[in-house]
Amino acid sequence: MLVVENDFQLRNQRAMIVCLCKGVSSRTILDEVRRGNCSVKGIAQACQAGRGCGSCVEQIREMIQSSGSAARAHDDGTVPGR
């Protein structure tokens, strides 16, 4: 689980692969959240993360919630691409 308290921490975090199926890093997902993609479905549409086996969906959801985004995770609870 990635817990991020502020943008300073975001800049100093090492990127890790979150979605193994599509090879999407934590940095890519957090960049999408900063652009306003605050749902698992929006992240999946933007960078394909979560569209394979779905094992990373919960981690993506936690990253959205931990990002401090005003919108917080507002996904529909489905696994994108399924």
Secondary structure, 3 states (H helix, E strand, C coil): CCCCCCHHHHHHCCCCEEECCCCEEHHHHHHHHHCCCCCHHHHHHHHCCCCCCCCCHHHHHHHHHHCCCCCCCCCCCCCCCC
